[in-house]
Amino acid sequence: MLTSCDAGFLSQLSGLLPPGTLAAPEPRYLEEPRGRLAGQAGAVALPRNVDEVSVILRACHAAHVPVVPYGGGTGLVGGQVATTGAVPLVLSLERMQAIRDIYPSENVLIAEAGAVLADVQNAAASAARLFPLSLASEGSARIGGLLACNAGGVNVLRYGNARDLVLGLEVVLADGRIWNGLKRLRKDNTGYDLRHLMIGSEGTLGVITAASLRLSPRPAKQGAALMVVTGPDAALELLALAQDRIGGGISAFELIAGMGLSFLAETMPQVRQPFAQAPDWMVLIDLGLPEALDPTDALEGLFSEAHEKGLVSDGVIAASLAQRKDFWNLRESIPEANRHIGAISSHDISLPLSEISTFISRAGPELARINTYRINCFGHLGDGNLHYNIFPVAGVDRRAHEQERACIKTCVHDLVHEMGGSVSAEHGIGRLKARDLVTYGDPVKLAAMRAIKHALDPHGIMNPGAVLVDGEM
């Protein structure tokens, strides 16, 4: 049985910590970006170092007080807000922002969990290195939260998910013990890999306080192109052709639907659009090449061959780094335009690459049986991750369709599951998808997850209700 974070507990905890470590919860700690959930908290703890995190968790473990770890608050599945049950203590890592060390010759950077992603990227750049994790919220998302949900982003095709960029971790377990796992090794075959257990656990097994991050050489030359394709199937053929011709030089391959450009024109007209009339489908291809290769030549050759094959009908190749930045600004503005329109139901899904076109062709008619909607499908085509979002027709508020939301989600997720996909590609499970994990998850996997949870967090204090449904620990 969990106990609420009340005045008596806070009085005891404050005596164990430096002044100013505990604070009243500001509204931002109780909100999530889509406004679907409203949280609760007895207080916010703002530790300055791993030892203070240890003190906090040890006290919460002893008193059975729930803890909600908090990074940048950018998560989209409600993992950072507890809505029901015993009132938790919110544990924010925002004061732990240090870049502890950089080892350029090893391509390693050690950052504390509260470091903002953009600051980590800049620190790597100052050492002539690249930290390739990149996503729309990189100006506010923090490393600890990104690792806790195994974030993806736009460069997964080349560099992998967040877990592929981590060599070691420092983690405080539920009972306050500190795992000093900040190794810089590429090979360490000494038993169970706790690093990968903690990454993606969404704060349910412990609190990541620092990470040893893998850096990469900075590409000498970069380039980008927007190419109009005849459809998602042609986009996949173009991806295969690009990989044959350019290989590992492809950093990102993004699918963009015409609906996304229409939303931008409607809500953010200041964003420069590349075509006079929005095409039904296009892709953004981004390259990072060594000094000896020219990205413009590579993209021109790719376009020419793809055009001959009937895969592309039009295209624009960035003539400068500034134009490349404009292309990416277009892509990264689409989620903001979505927020202005107001989605009825948003879906972060992944599918086997060969099933993507079939899914898109089937999902629209299936949803039309429920009602008439606008669909904005875009995402990271190179790794099979689509953001498949459902909107009301023009002039209608999403609240008019609120009663259809559950039916829409079931329709999309059932089809994804049928086609061997995942109902959570890069955003995690959080609280919003905990029931989906029960519905679509493998029973043996779920049983193993519950056993691990019980072993590392026997009182269930770590982010209760996230990932695993309450009462199913």
Salt bridges, closest charged atoms under 4 A:
GLU26 OE1 - ARG28 NE 3.05
GLU52 OE1 - ARG48 NH1 3.70
GLU94 OE2 - ARG28 NH2 2.95
GLU106 OE1 - ARG184 NE 2.74
GLU112 OE2 - ARG100 NE 3.18
GLU170 OE1 - ARG100 NH2 3.11
ASP175 OD2 - ARG177 NE 2.82
ASP188 OD2 - LYS183 NZ 3.28
ASP193 OD2 - ARG195 NH2 2.58
GLU254 OE1 - ARG331 NE 2.74
GLU254 OE2 - HIS380 ND1 2.90
GLU266 OE1 - ARG374 NH1 3.48
ASP286 OD1 - ARG324 NE 2.83
GLU291 OE2 - LYS221 NZ 4.00
GLU305 OE2 - ARG245 NH2 2.61
ASP326 OD2 - ARG272 NH1 3.34
GLU336 OE1 - ARG339 NH2 3.00
GLU336 OE2 - HIS340 NE2 3.28
ASP348 OD1 - HIS387 ND1 3.81
ASP348 OD2 - HIS427 ND1 3.79
GLU366 OE1 - ARG369 NH1 3.73
ASP397 OD1 - ARG399 NE 2.88
GLU402 OE1 - ARG36 NH1 3.46
GLU404 OE1 - HIS401 ND1 2.89
GLU418 OE2 - ARG362 NH1 3.12
GLU426 OE2 - HIS380 NE2 3.02
GLU426 OE2 - HIS387 NE2 2.88
ASP436 OD2 - LYS409 NZ 3.25
ASP436 OD2 - HIS413 ND1 3.78
ASP457 OD2 - LYS453 NZ 2.71
GLU472 OE1 - ARG450 NH2 3.14
